């Protein structure tokens, strides 16, 4: 089976997103999902798909937002 380099980028991004969902650590989940979404942005650029780019930029921004909260010590554990 031969893959183009563009397809390979898409498969790597997909694998990272799937792998992130198997993480037990929220920080690892967010970090791997961030990398996967950034690679998906690249994939969107390569195939010229604005919806893929926009969606994954938004996902990357959310991952950064929540990673900052997790690593900044301002965790919300549901306590009031």
C-alpha positions as CSV (number, residue, x, y, z in Angstrom):
1,X,0.0,0.0,0.0
2,X,1.5,3.3,-1.1
3,X,0.6,6.5,0.7
4,X,1.3,10.0,-0.5
5,X,3.1,12.3,1.9
6,X,-0.2,14.2,2.4
7,X,-2.1,11.1,3.3
8,X,0.7,10.1,5.7
9,X,0.3,13.5,7.5
10,X,-3.4,12.9,7.9
11,X,-2.9,9.4,9.2
12,X,-0.3,10.5,11.7
13,X,-2.6,13.3,12.9
14,X,-5.5,10.8,13.2
15,X,-3.3,8.3,15.1
16,X,-2.3,11.0,17.6
17,X,-5.8,12.1,18.3
18,X,-6.9,8.5,18.8
19,X,-3.9,7.9,21.0
20,X,-4.7,11.0,23.1
21,X,-8.1,9.5,24.0
22,X,-6.4,6.5,25.6
23,X,-4.4,8.6,28.0
24,X,-5.2,8.4,31.7
25,X,-3.4,11.7,32.4
26,X,-5.4,14.8,31.4
27,X,-2.1,16.7,30.8
28,X,-0.9,13.9,28.4
29,X,-4.3,13.8,26.7
30,X,-4.2,17.5,26.1
31,X,-0.6,17.6,25.0
32,X,-1.0,14.7,22.5
33,X,-4.3,16.1,21.3
34,X,-2.6,19.5,20.8
35,X,0.2,17.9,18.6
36,X,-2.4,16.0,16.7
37,X,-4.6,19.0,16.0
38,X,-1.6,21.0,14.9
39,X,-0.6,18.3,12.5
40,X,-4.3,18.3,11.3
41,X,-3.9,22.0,10.6
42,X,-1.0,21.2,8.4
43,X,-3.0,18.4,6.7
44,X,-5.8,20.9,6.1
45,X,-3.4,23.3,4.5
46,X,-2.0,20.5,2.3
47,X,-5.4,19.5,1.0
48,X,-6.7,23.1,1.0
49,X,-9.6,22.4,3.4
50,X,-10.7,25.4,5.4
51,X,-13.1,23.5,7.7
52,X,-10.3,21.1,8.8
53,X,-8.0,24.1,9.4
54,X,-10.5,26.1,11.4
55,X,-11.7,23.2,13.5
56,X,-8.3,22.1,14.4
57,X,-7.0,25.6,15.2
58,X,-10.0,25.9,17.6
59,X,-9.1,22.5,19.1
60,X,-5.5,23.5,19.5
61,X,-6.5,26.7,21.2
62,X,-8.7,24.8,23.6
63,X,-6.0,22.4,24.4
64,X,-3.5,25.3,25.1
65,X,-6.1,27.0,27.3
66,X,-6.8,23.9,29.4
67,X,-3.1,22.9,29.5
68,X,-2.3,26.3,30.9
69,X,-4.9,25.8,33.6
70,X,-3.7,22.3,34.4
71,X,0.0,23.3,34.6
72,X,-0.6,26.7,36.2
73,X,-2.0,25.3,39.4
74,X,-5.5,26.7,38.9
75,X,-7.2,23.3,38.6
76,X,-10.9,23.1,39.0
77,X,-11.6,19.8,40.8
78,X,-15.3,20.5,41.0
79,X,-15.2,21.8,44.6
80,X,-16.9,25.0,45.4
